[in-house]
Amino acid sequence: MANDLSSITPEQWAKLFPIIIEPHKPEWKMAFCTERDVIKTLLGEKAKRVRHFGSTAIASLAARPIVDMLVEIDDGTDVGEITRMMEEAGYTARISKNENDLALFLKGYTPQGFEGQAFNVYLRRMGDWPEIPFRDTLSTSHRFHHDYGNKKIELAAQFEHDEDAYIAARQTYVEGYYAAQGGK
């Protein structure tokens, strides 16, 4: 398979898919809408909600050029069947480090690096997921929006080839912000 990522080592992954932060692009919202429609058509009623989150969902916020999507399903929905359907449609299943994720599907990742628009599609049970209020906070708090964007640029330069360290440092920053606001 041309897009088989299973034999790529963590070191190769870090070189192929570095942490890069770009200025906001309006095309990210359009890419989400198009991909949402693809997923809804593919999964039908299995996909109860498909939402855009992450920095690409926030107007004017610098972001990694990867559109993050949350696909929510009901209890009892066969995750194996969804995985088969997504893989047949060209997505790559990958193990997620987030315990809330039932599955993680990638699109736009190849053994040669990114190709076209990249997507991370997270599959979860229906719920109130923290990423959505966080997205909304970034949309409404100009100061946090600005500071968070600058912090991500700083961290990307520091951890360009270490996604785990980048994510951990970014999470520490966000937790510090919420603690300064009196908690979550």
C-alpha positions in Angstrom: 0.0 0.0 0.0 1.4 3.4 -1.0 0.4 5.1 2.2 1.4 2.4 4.6 2.8 4.1 7.7 3.1 1.0 9.8 6.8 0.5 9.4 7.8 4.1 10.0 9.9 4.4 13.2 9.2 7.3 15.7 12.4 8.9 14.6 11.3 8.8 10.9 7.9 10.1 11.9 9.4 13.1 13.6 11.4 14.0 10.5 8.5 13.4 8.1 5.9 15.3 10.1 7.7 18.1 12.0 5.9 20.6 14.2 5.3 23.5 12.0 3.0 26.5 12.8 1.5 28.5 10.0 -0.6 31.7 9.9 -4.3 30.9 9.9 -5.8 30.0 6.5 -9.5 30.4 5.7 -9.2 27.2 3.6 -9.0 25.1 6.7 -12.7 25.7 7.5 -13.6 24.8 3.9 -11.4 21.7 4.1 -13.2 20.7 7.3 -16.6 21.2 5.7 -15.7 19.1 2.7 -14.2 16.3 4.8 -17.1 16.4 7.2 -19.4 15.8 4.3 -17.2 12.9 3.1 -17.3 11.3 6.5 -21.0 11.8 7.0 -21.6 10.2 3.6 -19.3 7.4 4.4 -20.5 6.6 7.9 -24.1 7.7 7.5 -26.1 7.5 10.8 -23.1 6.0 12.6 -21.6 9.6 12.7 -23.9 11.4 15.2 -21.8 14.6 15.2 -18.8 15.7 13.3 -17.0 18.8 14.8 -14.0 20.9 13.9 -11.7 21.7 16.8 -8.1 22.6 17.3 -6.4 25.7 16.2 -7.4 25.4 12.5 -11.0 25.9 13.8 -10.1 29.4 15.2 -10.1 32.4 12.8 -6.8 34.2 12.8 -5.0 31.7 15.1 -1.7 30.3 13.9 -1.8 26.5 13.7 -0.3 23.3 12.6 -1.7 22.8 9.1 -3.6 19.7 10.2 -7.4 19.9 10.5 -8.6 18.2 13.7 -12.0 16.6 13.6 -14.1 14.9 16.2 -16.5 12.2 15.0 -18.9 11.1 17.8 -20.8 7.8 17.7 -23.4 6.2 20.0 -22.6 3.5 22.5 -22.8 0.1 20.8 -21.6 1.3 17.4 -19.1 -1.1 16.0 -15.7 0.6 16.0 -14.2 -2.2 14.0 -16.7 -1.6 11.2 -16.0 2.1 11.2 -12.3 1.4 11.1 -12.7 -0.9 8.1 -14.9 1.7 6.3 -12.4 4.6 7.0 -9.4 2.5 5.9 -11.2 1.5 2.7 -11.9 5.2 2.1 -8.2 6.0 2.3 -7.7 6.9 5.9 -4.9 5.4 8.0 -5.8 4.1 11.4 -3.3 5.0 14.1 -3.0 4.3 17.8 -4.1 7.4 19.8 -2.3 8.5 23.0 -5.6 10.0 24.3 -7.6 7.5 26.4 -10.9 9.1 25.3 -10.3 8.1 21.6 -11.8 4.9 20.3 -9.8 5.4 17.2 -7.7 7.9 15.3 -7.7 8.2 11.6 -5.1 10.2 9.5 -5.4 11.5 6.0 -2.8 13.4 4.1 0.1 11.6 5.7 2.4 9.5 3.5 5.8 7.8 3.8 7.2 10.8 2.0 5.6 13.3 4.3 2.5 15.4 4.1 0.5 15.3 0.9 -2.4 17.7 0.4 -4.5 18.8 3.4 -3.7 16.7 6.5 -6.6 15.5 8.8 -6.6 13.9 12.2 -10.0 12.4 12.7 -10.7 11.3 16.3 -13.5 8.8 17.0 -15.3 9.0 20.4 -18.5 8.2 22.0 -21.1 11.1 22.3 -20.1 13.4 25.1 -19.1 16.8 26.3 -15.4 16.8 25.3 -13.0 19.4 26.7 -11.6 20.3 23.3 -14.8 22.0 22.3 -15.0 24.5 25.3 -11.3 25.1 24.8 -11.9 25.9 21.1 -14.7 28.3 22.2 -12.5 30.0 24.8 -9.9 30.6 22.2 -12.6 32.1 20.0 -13.8 34.5 22.6 -10.7 35.5 24.6 -8.6 37.8 22.5 -5.7 37.9 25.0 -5.5 34.1 25.5 -5.9 33.7 21.7 -2.9 35.9 21.1 -0.7 34.5 23.8 -1.5 30.9 22.9 -0.6 31.5 19.3 2.7 33.0 20.3 3.4 30.2 22.7 2.8 27.6 20.0 5.2 29.3 17.6 7.8 29.3 20.4 7.2 25.7 21.3 7.3 24.6 17.7 10.8 26.1 17.3 11.9 24.4 20.4 10.3 20.9 19.7 10.1 20.8 15.9 10.9 17.1 15.8 9.4 16.0 19.2 5.6 16.0 19.0 5.2 14.5 22.5 7.4 17.2 24.1 5.5 19.9 22.1 2.1 18.6 23.2 3.2 18.3 26.9 4.6 21.8 26.9 1.6 23.2 25.2 -0.7 21.4 27.7 1.3 22.8 30.7 0.9 26.3 29.3 -2.9 25.8 28.9 -3.2 24.4 32.4 -1.3 27.4 33.7 -3.7 29.7 31.9 -6.8 28.0 33.4 -5.2 28.0 36.9 -4.6 31.7 36.6 -8.2 32.1 35.7 -9.4 30.3 38.8 -9.5 26.8 37.4 -11.3 25.1 34.6 
